[in-house]
C-alpha cells in the first residue's frame, strides 16, 4: 500500500507502524485517518486509544457498512456499530457522528 501511495503522492512522507503502538509523540497530528483498517485489528480499542493520543483535534474512520455485500470482508469481519460506539467511548472520545455512503461509512470522532 505504501508503494501505491507513493505513486499518487510522490512528495509525501510515508511510514509504516503498528496501529496499536504508533511511534509518534502525543498530539502530533491535526487529523488521524483510519481507512479500512480498524476492522483488521485484533485490538480495536488500542487502535482508537493510540489514534486519540497522537491527534490534536479529531479522528476519522472509514469502514465497511455492517451488512453482507459482494465487495469487502465478510460480515463477521466488519465492525458492528453498537460495538464501535462502546469502543469510541472507552477510548476517550466524547462526541462522534457518522455519514453512511453506498458502500462505506465515515465516522468523525472528537474529544
Rosetta blueprint (number, residue, H / E / L):
1 X L
2 X H
3 X H
4 X H
5 X H
6 X H
7 X H
8 X H
9 X L
10 X L
11 X L
12 X L
13 X L
14 X L
15 X L
16 X L
17 X L
18 X L
19 X L
20 X L
21 X L
22 X L
23 X L
24 X L
25 X L
26 X L
27 X L
28 X L
29 X E
30 X E
31 X E
32 X E
33 X E
34 X E
35 X E
36 X L
37 X L
38 X H
39 X H
40 X H
41 X L
42 X L
43 X L
44 X H
45 X H
46 X H
47 X H
48 X H
49 X H
50 X H
51 X H
52 X H
53 X H
54 X H
55 X E
56 X E
57 X E
58 X E
59 X E
60 X E
61 X E
62 X E
63 X E
64 X L
65 X L
66 X L
67 X L
68 X L
69 X L
70 X L
71 X L
72 X L
73 X L
74 X L
75 X H
76 X H
77 X H
78 X L
79 X L
80 X L
81 X H
82 X H
83 X H
84 X H
85 X H
86 X H
87 X H
88 X H
89 X H
90 X H
91 X L
92 X L
93 X L
94 X L
95 X E
96 X E
97 X E
98 X E
99 X E
100 X E
101 X L
102 X L
103 X L
104 X L
105 X E
106 X E
107 X E
108 X E
109 X E
110 X E
111 X L
